[in-house]
Amino acid sequence: MNVDLLKKAIEIENWVLELRREFHRYPEESFKEFKTSKMISEKLLEMGLEVQHIIETGVVAILRGGTEGKVVALRADIDALSVTEETGLPFSSENSGFMHGCGHDCHISMLLSAAKMLSEIRDSIKGTVKFIFQPAEETATGAKKMIEAGVLKNPSVDFIFGMHIWSDIPVGKAVVQPGPLMACGDMWKLSIKGKSCHGSSPWQGVDAITCAAAVIQGVQTLVSRVNDARSPIVINIGTIKGGERFNVTPGSVEMTGMNRAFNPHSRDKMPEWLKNMIESICKGYNCDYDFNYGFICAPTINDEKATKLVKASVGKLIGEENIPEFEKIMGSEDFSAYLEQIPGTLMLLGCRNEEKDCCYSHHSNHFKIDEDSLPIGVASYAQVAIDYLNS
């Protein structure tokens, strides 16, 4: 098969842009992507693909090639953020309080466009392509629920490829590299229980806020004094609530946090490290505590062999000189759940262009992308699928 997929993607660019802007107008929160899901399935059915809904708002489509072979999955996430858009774009969000501020509207549109291109050459494809449109990436729970519902089965997927549009990478470039790319994201909650009393006589009670202050300081020493600093971690305390009144010594404090790590060992040990520190400090301050820890989202670790193939495929489109090395990212992506099951790769697609004011971080209410990036993403999905099935 000798098809210039980037050229074909550019030929349908107007179709891609129309889709992207339509999805951008109607962002929906995680697990409530009903309009989005309906629009996706309608487009896929028009292509003559086998379409099914999974976990209500997830959509899966199957393209069977002209001959039997391996099975490749291509994934896009479809949910939006509870952010009020302030971009001023003519196709800004019409769903008040929600915005596609992380580029998922682009992912949907690029994958639908790749499905359109591949469906037009299906007879020459050797194997099967499974298109996965996944809800609830922003809550880091959608991928796990899709897997539990059997998204990687019937037919069983051999390899999965996904991408995330990325505002720190210039348009025209992409990052494709093996090993850890994005960190885990695991949540915890701590309740510290002291004894309240009149603020003028704190010795008659047990001050939970003083204990909490020591815990906050103590857990940060874990980052470099217990953890191997060559494998970075982040312990972020995001909320702290304590006290009832200015003249009362507080008897309880609650705090929540999220931990990040690339190394599976560090990730596994952090609950134990935290618990030991919390227990020791609370004992010293004569407080009780409740500590709950949840493993939410694993680190995204790209398979080495799969990534080599993806890099070669994308290199055909933009040249390997436009595939730079990139620093690991402390943020998380629940694409990692698929990578825990099967080989695969997550690519970062550049969309930054300061001349077009496309230079804001993800989750910003000013987030914008250079739409010149979209045909590259479309062609990358298609090229990777074809090259894998022919490998």
C-alpha positions in Angstrom: 0.0 0.0 0.0 1.5 3.3 -1.1 -0.8 6.1 0.1 0.3 9.7 1.0 -1.8 9.9 4.2 -0.7 13.4 5.2 -1.8 14.6 1.7 -5.1 12.9 2.1 -5.6 14.4 5.6 -4.9 17.9 4.3 -7.5 17.2 1.5 -10.2 16.7 4.1 -9.0 19.4 6.5 -12.2 21.4 6.2 -14.1 18.3 7.3 -11.8 17.9 10.3 -12.1 21.6 11.3 -15.9 21.5 11.0 -16.0 18.5 13.3 -13.5 20.0 15.8 -15.4 23.2 16.1 -18.8 21.5 16.5 -17.4 19.3 19.3 -15.8 22.4 20.8 -19.2 24.2 21.0 -20.7 21.4 23.0 -18.3 20.2 25.8 -19.7 17.7 28.2 -18.5 16.5 31.6 -17.2 13.0 32.3 -19.6 10.2 31.9 -22.3 12.6 30.6 -21.0 13.0 27.1 -24.4 12.0 25.6 -24.5 14.5 22.7 -20.8 13.9 21.9 -21.3 10.2 21.9 -24.3 10.4 19.6 -22.5 12.6 17.1 -19.5 10.2 17.1 -21.6 7.1 16.5 -23.6 8.8 13.7 -20.4 9.7 11.8 -19.0 6.2 12.3 -22.2 4.5 11.0 -22.1 6.7 7.9 -18.7 5.2 7.2 -20.2 1.7 7.3 -18.4 0.6 10.4 -19.6 -1.8 13.1 -20.5 0.5 16.0 -21.4 -0.2 19.6 -21.9 1.9 22.8 -20.0 0.8 25.9 -20.4 2.1 29.5 -23.2 4.3 28.1 -21.2 7.1 26.6 -18.2 5.2 25.3 -18.2 4.4 21.6 -16.3 1.6 19.8 -16.1 1.0 16.1 -14.6 -1.8 14.2 -13.1 -1.7 10.7 -12.4 -5.2 9.2 -9.8 -5.1 6.5 -9.9 -7.0 3.2 -7.8 -9.8 4.7 -7.4 -11.2 8.2 -4.5 -10.1 10.4 -3.6 -8.4 13.7 -5.8 -6.0 15.6 -4.8 -2.4 16.3 -6.7 0.0 18.5 -6.7 3.8 18.1 -8.0 5.7 21.1 -9.4 9.2 21.7 -10.8 10.7 24.9 -14.1 12.7 24.6 -14.9 14.5 27.9 -14.4 18.2 28.8 -13.6 20.3 31.8 -15.6 22.3 34.3 -13.9 25.5 33.1 -15.6 28.7 31.8 -14.1 29.4 28.4 -12.6 32.9 27.8 -10.9 32.4 24.4 -13.2 34.6 22.4 -13.3 32.1 19.6 -16.4 32.2 17.3 -17.1 28.6 18.2 -16.6 29.0 21.9 -18.5 26.7 24.3 -22.2 27.0 24.4 -22.5 24.8 27.5 -22.0 27.3 30.3 -19.3 26.3 32.8 -17.7 23.7 30.6 -15.0 23.9 28.0 -12.8 21.7 25.9 -9.7 23.1 27.6 -7.5 20.0 27.1 -7.9 19.3 23.4 -10.2 16.3 23.6 -12.4 17.9 20.9 -9.3 17.7 18.7 -8.7 14.0 19.6 -12.3 13.1 18.7 -12.1 14.9 15.3 -8.7 13.5 14.4 -9.7 10.0 15.1 -13.0 10.3 13.3 -11.1 11.7 10.3 -8.6 8.8 10.4 -11.6 6.4 10.5 -13.0 8.1 7.4 -9.7 7.8 5.5 -9.1 4.2 6.5 -12.7 3.1 5.7 -12.1 4.4 2.2 -9.2 1.9 1.7 -10.5 -0.9 3.9 -10.2 -3.6 1.2 -6.4 -3.0 1.1 -6.0 -3.2 4.9 -4.6 -6.4 6.3 -6.2 -6.9 9.7 -8.6 -5.0 11.9 -8.7 -1.5 13.3 -10.7 -0.8 16.5 -11.6 2.9 17.1 -12.0 3.7 20.8 -13.8 6.9 21.9 -13.4 6.9 25.6 -15.3 9.0 28.2 -14.0 10.4 31.5 -10.3 10.7 31.0 -10.4 13.9 33.1 -11.5 11.8 36.1 -8.9 9.1 35.3 -11.6 6.5 35.5 -12.9 6.1 31.9 -10.1 3.8 30.6 -10.4 1.4 33.5 -14.2 1.1 33.1 -13.8 0.6 29.3 -11.3 -2.2 29.9 -13.6 -3.8 32.5 -16.4 -3.7 30.0 -14.3 -5.6 27.5 -13.1 -2.9 25.1 -9.8 -4.7 24.4 -11.7 -8.0 23.6 -13.9 -9.3 20.7 -11.6 -9.0 18.8 -8.6 -9.0 21.2 -6.4 -6.0 20.6 -2.7 -6.6 20.0 -1.4 -3.0 20.1 -2.9 0.4 21.0 -2.0 3.9 19.9 -3.2 7.2 21.3 -2.2 10.8 21.2 -2.6 14.0 23.2 -2.4 17.4 21.6 0.2 19.4 23.6 0.5 23.1 24.1 4.2 23.1 25.1 5.3 21.6 21.7 5.4 23.7 18.6 3.0 22.9 15.8 4.6 20.6 13.2 6.4 18.6 15.8 5.5 15.5 17.8 7.0 13.6 20.8 7.3 9.8 20.4 9.6 8.3 23.0 9.8 5.0 24.9 9.6 4.5 28.6 7.9 6.7 31.3 6.3 9.7 29.6 3.6 10.8 32.2 3.4 10.3 35.9 0.9 8.4 38.0 -1.8 10.3 39.8 -3.0 8.8 43.1 -5.3 10.4 45.6 -5.3 10.4 49.4 -7.3 11.8 52.3 -6.2 12.4 55.9 -8.3 13.3 58.9 -6.5 14.4 62.0 -8.4 14.2 65.2 -7.5 16.2 68.3 -9.7 17.8 71.0 -11.2 21.2 70.7 -11.2 23.7 73.6 -11.3 27.4 74.3 -8.6 29.2 72.3 -7.4 31.0 75.5 -6.4 27.6 77.1 -5.1 25.3 74.4 -3.4 23.1 77.0 -6.9 21.8 77.8 -7.3 20.4 74.4 -5.3 18.9 71.6 -4.6 21.2 68.7 -5.2 19.4 65.4 -4.0 22.3 63.2 -0.6 22.4 64.9 -0.3 18.7 64.2 -1.4 19.2 60.6 1.3 21.8 60.1 3.9 19.3 61.2 2.5 16.7 58.9 2.6 19.1 56.0 6.3 19.8 56.6 7.1 16.2 57.4 5.7 14.5 54.3 7.6 16.9 52.0 10.9 15.4 53.4 9.8 12.1 51.9 10.5 13.5 48.4 14.2 13.6 48.7 15.1 11.9 52.1 13.2 8.7 51.7 12.5 8.4 48.0 15.4 8.0 45.6 15.7 11.5 44.2 16.9 10.1 40.9 13.3 8.9 40.4 11.2 12.1 41.1 8.0 12.2 43.0 5.5 14.9 43.9 3.4 15.0 47.0 0.8 17.7 46.6 -1.5 18.7 49.4 -4.4 20.3 47.6 -6.9 21.1 50.3 -6.8 21.6 54.1 -9.8 22.3 56.2 -9.7 22.8 60.0 -11.2 24.8 62.8 -14.6 26.3 63.4 -14.0 29.7 65.0 -11.2 32.2 65.6 -11.2 31.7 69.4 -11.5 27.9 69.5 -8.5 25.5 69.5 -9.4 23.2 66.6 -10.1 19.6 67.3 -10.1 18.3 63.7 -8.4 18.9 60.3 -9.0 17.2 57.0 -6.6 17.4 54.1 -6.5 15.8 50.6 -3.7 15.3 48.2 -2.4 13.7 45.0 0.9 12.0 44.5 2.9 11.7 41.3 5.6 9.2 40.3 7.1 7.5 37.3 8.8 4.7 39.0 6.5 1.8 40.0 8.5 1.1 43.1 8.1 4.7 44.3 4.4 4.6 43.5 3.9 1.4 45.5 5.8 2.6 48.5 4.3 6.1 48.9 1.3 5.0 50.9 3.6 3.3 53.4 6.0 6.2 53.5 3.1 8.7 54.1 1.4 6.5 56.7 4.7 6.1 58.7 5.3 9.8 58.8 1.7 10.7 59.7 1.5 8.1 62.4 4.8 9.2 64.0 3.8 12.9 64.0 0.3 12.3 65.2 1.6 10.2 68.1 4.0 13.0 69.0 1.1 15.5 69.0 -1.3 13.2 70.8 -3.7 13.1 67.9 -5.6 10.2 66.2 -5.9 10.0 62.5 -7.7 8.2 59.6 -5.7 7.8 56.3 -7.2 6.6 53.1 -5.1 6.1 49.9 -6.4 5.3 46.4 -4.3 4.1 43.4 -6.1 6.0 40.7 -4.0 6.4 37.5 -0.8 4.5 36.7 2.2 6.1 35.1 2.1 6.2 31.3 5.0 4.0 30.2 5.4 3.6 26.4 6.4 0.1 25.2 9.9 0.3 23.6 9.2 -1.9 20.5 5.9 -0.3 19.8 7.3 3.2 20.2 10.1 2.4 17.7 7.4 1.5 15.1 5.3 4.6 15.9 8.3 6.9 15.6 9.1 5.5 12.2 5.5 5.9 11.1 5.2 9.5 12.2 8.7 10.2 10.8 7.3 9.4 7.3 4.9 12.2 7.7 6.9 15.1 9.4 10.5 13.8 9.3 12.3 12.4 12.3 14.0 15.8 12.8 10.6 17.0 13.9 10.3 14.4 16.6 12.3 15.9 19.5 13.2 14.4 22.9 11.0 15.9 25.6 11.1 16.1 29.4 8.9 13.7 31.3 5.5 15.2 32.4 4.4 15.1 36.0 0.7 15.2 34.9 -1.3 12.0 34.3 -3.2 10.3 31.5 -5.4 7.3 32.0 -4.2 5.9 28.6 -1.8 4.2 31.1 -4.6 1.7 31.9 -4.4 0.3 28.4 -0.6 0.1 28.5 -0.9 -2.0 31.7 -2.8 -4.6 29.6 -1.2 -4.5 26.1 1.8 -2.9 24.3 1.2 0.6 23.0 2.4 4.2 22.7 1.0 7.6 23.6 2.2 10.4 21.3 2.3 14.1 22.1 1.2 16.3 19.1 2.5 19.8 19.0 -0.1 22.6 18.7 1.8 25.7 20.0 2.0 28.8 17.9 2.6 32.1 19.8 1.9 34.2 16.7 -1.7 32.8 16.7 -1.9 33.2 20.5 -1.9 29.4 20.9 0.4 29.4 23.9 -1.8 28.8 27.0 -1.5 25.7 29.2 -3.9 22.9 29.3 -6.9 23.4 31.5 -6.6 27.2 31.1 -9.8 29.0 30.2 -7.8 30.7 27.4 -6.5 27.3 26.0 -6.3 27.4 22.2 -4.6 25.2 19.6 -3.1 25.9 16.1 -5.5 23.9 13.9 -2.7 23.3 11.4 -1.8 20.5 13.8 -4.9 18.5 13.1 -4.1 17.0 9.7 -0.8 15.7 11.2 -2.7 13.9 14.0 -5.2 12.5 11.5 -2.4 11.1 9.3 -0.5 9.8 12.3 -3.5 7.7 13.5 -3.9 6.2 10.0 -0.2 5.7 9.3 0.5 4.0 12.6 -2.5 1.6 12.1 -1.4 0.6 8.6 2.3 0.2 9.4 1.5 -1.9 12.5 -0.9 -4.2 10.6 1.7 -4.6 7.8 4.6 -5.3 10.2 
